[in-house]
Amino acid sequence: MKKTKLLLVIAFSFLLSACSSSFIYNNLDWLLYWYLDDYIILTSEQKSQLDDRVETWQTWHRTVELPKYQQQINQLRSQLQTGPLDQEAWLSVFNEVQQSAKHLREKIAPELAVMAQSLSPEQVDDLLSEWQENTTKRADRRANTSPEKRLAERQKERIAEVEDNIGTLTLEQQDIIRDHIKQLSSTSEYRTAYQYRLQLIVKNLFDNRPSNTTDHHFNNKLSDLIINPNQYKSAEHLAISEQNKVIYSQMMTELNRTLSDKQQQKLDTSLVELTQLMQSLMKD
């Protein structure tokens, strides 16, 4: 869910430069409020509670999760140094990333659910209203953009992302990316329906929450929603997402086989810098 800003910040931080990543990671509380202000205004007491939780989560993430990420990246480096990875290996890498995100959700969800008990009806209404408005805006932007333009933008974005990690691509490598991105099936309409479905579920949860905060039913239901949001995606949505993941793994496999020595060195350097960043974050 978009409210779990901690997850988003951590995920995005490692896509940025080392300096930017350190700043983001070490200023999660400030960034969290900056983000939440678009959805909900917290009371001073709620902010104090959230400050305490963010500090605890961050300490846990530094000591438990970052070493795991570092180990996974070192393992990926070793695999790449022995030769190109096959499709199964890339799928395994993707699954590890997804599992890491789930570990974070599992850690913060129970405490987020408890804190959510303190939200007033007005705060919940503001949150849901803004969430719905943002979902509608994204759907409208998509409807007003031609499929051809959306495809071209996705292809351009993926090429830029790959070049950030391995350097300038050959025409063959650019074609590999364009061809595979073209094969992807759109999940936009499914994602929009999924967002509206989540909003309705969250609304029903808050509308029926007990006044007795010691009643664990609300906490358990909201916690489960945060940990396992995919349970509310349609079967078609899940199937298309899995197929798209397979296509991405095929793309990475083909790209991996075409890397020059210079590109392989650039990729290895990028991975080394990422492990060094994590090491510095663990010491902060």
C-alpha positions as CSV (number, residue, x, y, z in Angstrom):
1,M,0.0,0.0,0.0
2,K,1.2,3.5,-0.7
3,K,1.0,4.5,2.9
4,T,3.9,2.4,3.7
5,K,6.3,5.1,2.7
6,L,9.2,3.4,4.5
7,L,9.1,0.6,2.0
8,L,9.0,3.0,-0.9
9,V,11.8,5.1,0.3
10,I,14.1,2.1,0.9
11,A,13.2,0.6,-2.4
12,F,13.8,3.8,-4.4
13,S,16.9,4.8,-2.4
14,F,19.0,2.1,-4.0
15,L,18.1,3.3,-7.5
16,L,19.7,6.6,-6.8
17,S,23.3,7.8,-6.4
18,A,25.2,6.8,-3.3
19,C,25.0,10.3,-1.9
20,S,21.3,10.6,-2.5
21,S,20.6,7.2,-1.1
22,S,22.4,7.9,2.1
23,F,20.5,11.1,2.5
24,I,17.1,9.4,1.9
25,Y,17.9,6.5,4.2
26,N,19.1,8.6,7.0
27,N,16.2,11.0,6.8
28,L,13.3,8.6,6.6
29,D,11.2,10.4,9.3
30,W,11.3,13.7,7.5
31,L,10.6,12.2,4.1
32,L,7.8,10.1,5.6
33,Y,6.0,13.2,6.9
34,W,6.6,15.0,3.6
35,Y,4.8,12.1,1.8
36,L,2.0,11.7,4.3
37,D,1.1,15.3,4.2
38,D,-0.4,14.6,0.8
39,Y,-2.8,12.1,2.4
40,I,-3.3,12.9,6.0
41,I,-2.4,15.4,8.8
42,L,-1.1,13.6,11.9
43,T,-1.5,15.0,15.4
44,S,1.6,15.7,17.5
45,E,1.0,12.5,19.5
46,Q,0.6,10.4,16.3
47,K,3.9,11.9,14.9
48,S,5.7,11.1,18.2
49,Q,4.5,7.5,18.0
50,L,5.5,7.2,14.4
51,D,9.0,8.8,15.1
52,D,9.6,6.0,17.7
53,R,8.5,3.3,15.3
54,V,10.5,4.6,12.3
55,E,13.7,4.7,14.5
56,T,13.0,1.1,15.6
57,W,12.3,-0.1,12.0
58,Q,15.4,1.6,10.7
59,T,17.6,0.0,13.3
60,W,16.2,-3.4,12.5
61,H,16.7,-2.8,8.8
62,R,20.3,-1.7,9.2
63,T,21.2,-4.7,11.4
64,V,19.1,-7.4,9.8
65,E,18.1,-6.6,6.3
66,L,21.0,-4.6,4.8
67,P,23.5,-7.4,5.5
68,K,21.2,-9.8,3.7
69,Y,21.1,-7.4,0.7
70,Q,24.8,-7.1,0.7
71,Q,25.2,-10.9,0.7
72,Q,22.7,-11.3,-2.1
73,I,24.6,-8.7,-4.2
74,N,27.9,-10.4,-3.5
75,Q,26.4,-13.7,-4.6
76,L,25.1,-12.1,-7.8
77,R,28.6,-10.7,-8.5
78,S,30.1,-14.1,-8.1
79,Q,27.6,-15.7,-10.4
80,L,28.1,-13.0,-13.1
81,Q,31.9,-13.4,-12.9
82,T,31.5,-17.1,-13.7
83,G,29.5,-16.4,-16.9
84,P,26.1,-15.1,-18.1
85,L,23.1,-16.0,-15.9
86,D,20.3,-18.1,-17.4
87,Q,16.7,-17.3,-17.2
88,E,16.1,-19.4,-14.1
89,A,18.9,-17.5,-12.3
90,W,17.4,-14.1,-13.2
91,L,14.0,-15.2,-12.0
92,S,15.6,-16.2,-8.7
93,V,17.1,-12.7,-8.4
94,F,13.7,-11.1,-9.0
95,N,12.1,-13.4,-6.4
96,E,14.7,-12.5,-3.8
97,V,14.0,-8.8,-4.3
98,Q,10.2,-9.5,-3.9
99,Q,10.9,-11.5,-0.8
100,S,13.0,-8.7,0.8
101,A,10.1,-6.3,0.3
102,K,7.8,-8.8,2.0
103,H,10.1,-9.1,4.9
104,L,9.9,-5.4,5.4
105,R,6.1,-5.4,5.2
106,E,6.0,-8.2,7.7
107,K,8.1,-6.2,10.1
108,I,6.2,-3.0,10.0
109,A,2.6,-4.1,9.4
110,P,1.6,-5.1,12.9
111,E,2.8,-1.9,14.4
112,L,1.3,0.2,11.6
113,A,-2.0,-1.5,12.2
114,V,-1.9,-0.6,15.9
115,M,-1.1,3.0,15.1
116,A,-3.9,3.1,12.6
117,Q,-6.3,2.6,15.4
118,S,-5.7,6.2,16.5
119,L,-6.8,7.7,13.2
120,S,-10.0,9.8,13.5
121,P,-12.9,9.3,11.1
122,E,-11.9,12.6,9.5
123,Q,-8.3,11.5,9.0
124,V,-9.5,8.3,7.4
125,D,-11.8,10.1,5.1
126,D,-9.0,12.5,4.0
127,L,-6.7,9.6,3.3
128,L,-9.2,7.6,1.3
129,S,-10.3,10.7,-0.7
130,E,-6.8,11.6,-1.6
131,W,-5.9,8.0,-2.5
132,Q,-9.0,7.7,-4.7
133,E,-8.2,11.1,-6.4
134,N,-4.6,10.0,-7.2
135,T,-5.8,6.7,-8.6
136,T,-8.3,8.5,-10.8
137,K,-5.7,11.0,-12.0
138,R,-3.3,8.2,-13.0
139,A,-6.0,6.4,-14.9
140,D,-7.0,9.6,-16.7
141,R,-3.4,10.3,-17.7
142,R,-3.1,6.8,-19.1
143,A,-6.4,7.2,-21.0
144,N,-5.1,10.4,-22.6
145,T,-1.8,8.9,-23.7
146,S,-1.7,6.8,-26.9
147,P,-0.5,3.1,-26.5
148,E,2.3,4.0,-28.9
149,K,3.6,6.8,-26.8
150,R,3.4,4.7,-23.6
151,L,5.4,2.0,-25.2
152,A,8.0,4.4,-26.5
153,E,8.3,5.9,-23.0
154,R,8.7,2.5,-21.3
155,Q,11.3,1.4,-23.8
156,K,13.3,4.7,-23.4
157,E,13.1,4.4,-19.6
158,R,14.3,0.8,-19.5
159,I,17.2,1.6,-21.9
160,A,18.3,4.5,-19.7
161,E,18.1,2.3,-16.5
162,V,20.3,-0.4,-18.1
163,E,22.8,2.1,-19.4
164,D,23.1,3.5,-15.9
165,N,24.4,0.2,-14.7
166,I,26.5,-1.1,-17.7
167,G,27.2,2.0,-19.8
168,T,26.3,2.8,-23.4
169,L,24.3,0.1,-25.2
170,T,24.9,-1.2,-28.6
171,L,22.1,-1.1,-31.2
172,E,21.7,-4.8,-30.8
173,Q,21.2,-4.4,-27.0
174,Q,18.8,-1.6,-27.4
175,D,16.8,-3.7,-29.8
176,I,16.7,-6.6,-27.3
177,I,15.2,-4.2,-24.7
178,R,12.7,-2.7,-27.2
179,D,11.6,-6.1,-28.4
180,H,11.0,-7.5,-24.9
181,I,9.3,-4.4,-23.6
182,K,6.9,-4.6,-26.6
183,Q,6.0,-8.2,-25.5
184,L,4.9,-7.1,-22.1
185,S,1.2,-7.1,-21.4
186,S,-0.3,-4.0,-19.8
187,T,-1.5,-4.2,-16.2
188,S,-2.7,-0.6,-16.0
189,E,-6.4,-1.3,-16.0
190,Y,-5.9,-4.2,-13.6
191,R,-3.8,-2.0,-11.3
192,T,-6.5,0.7,-11.3
193,A,-9.2,-1.8,-10.4
194,Y,-6.9,-3.2,-7.7
195,Q,-6.4,0.2,-6.2
196,Y,-10.1,0.9,-6.0
197,R,-10.7,-2.6,-4.5
198,L,-8.1,-1.9,-1.8
199,Q,-9.7,1.5,-1.0
200,L,-13.1,-0.2,-0.5
201,I,-11.6,-2.8,1.7
202,V,-9.7,-0.3,3.8
203,K,-12.9,1.8,4.1
204,N,-14.9,-1.1,5.3
205,L,-12.2,-2.0,7.8
206,F,-12.2,1.4,9.4
207,D,-16.0,1.8,9.2
208,N,-16.3,-1.4,11.2
209,R,-13.4,-1.1,13.6
210,P,-14.3,-1.6,17.2
211,S,-14.1,1.1,19.8
212,N,-12.2,-1.3,22.0
213,T,-8.6,-1.0,20.9
214,T,-7.7,-4.3,22.6
215,D,-9.9,-6.1,20.0
216,H,-7.3,-7.6,17.7
217,H,-9.6,-8.3,14.7
218,F,-9.1,-4.9,13.1
219,N,-5.3,-5.0,13.7
220,N,-5.0,-8.5,12.3
221,K,-7.1,-7.7,9.2
222,L,-5.2,-4.5,8.4
223,S,-1.8,-6.1,9.1
224,D,-2.7,-9.0,6.7
225,L,-3.7,-6.5,4.0
226,I,-0.3,-4.7,4.3
227,I,1.7,-7.9,4.3
228,N,-0.3,-9.7,1.5
229,P,-1.8,-7.1,-0.7
230,N,-1.6,-9.4,-3.7
231,Q,-4.4,-11.4,-2.4
232,Y,-6.7,-8.7,-3.6
233,K,-5.5,-8.7,-7.2
234,S,-7.5,-10.6,-9.7
235,A,-6.3,-13.9,-11.0
236,E,-5.8,-12.3,-14.5
237,H,-3.7,-9.5,-12.9
238,L,-1.4,-12.0,-11.1
239,A,-1.0,-14.2,-14.2
240,I,0.0,-11.3,-16.4
241,S,2.4,-10.0,-13.8
242,E,4.1,-13.4,-13.6
243,Q,4.3,-13.6,-17.4
244,N,5.8,-10.1,-17.6
245,K,8.4,-11.2,-15.0
246,V,9.3,-14.1,-17.2
247,I,9.7,-11.8,-20.2
248,Y,12.0,-9.5,-18.1
249,S,14.1,-12.5,-17.1
250,Q,14.4,-13.5,-20.8
251,M,15.5,-9.9,-21.6
252,M,18.1,-10.0,-18.9
253,T,19.4,-13.3,-20.1
254,E,19.8,-12.1,-23.7
255,L,21.4,-8.9,-22.6
256,N,23.8,-10.7,-20.2
257,R,25.1,-12.8,-23.1
258,T,25.9,-9.7,-25.2
259,L,27.9,-7.8,-22.6
260,S,31.3,-6.6,-23.6
261,D,34.3,-6.8,-21.2
262,K,33.9,-3.1,-20.6
263,Q,30.2,-3.4,-19.8
264,Q,30.8,-6.4,-17.5
265,Q,33.4,-4.3,-15.6
266,K,31.0,-1.4,-15.3
267,L,28.2,-3.7,-14.0
268,D,30.6,-5.2,-11.5
269,T,31.7,-1.7,-10.4
270,S,28.1,-0.7,-9.9
271,L,27.4,-3.7,-7.7
272,V,30.6,-3.1,-5.7
273,E,29.5,0.5,-5.1
274,L,26.1,-0.7,-4.0
275,T,27.6,-3.1,-1.4
276,Q,29.9,-0.2,-0.2
277,L,26.8,2.0,0.2
278,M,25.1,-0.6,2.3
279,Q,28.2,-1.0,4.4
280,S,28.2,2.7,5.1
281,L,24.5,2.7,5.9
282,M,25.0,-0.1,8.4
283,K,27.6,2.0,10.3
284,D,25.5,5.3,10.3
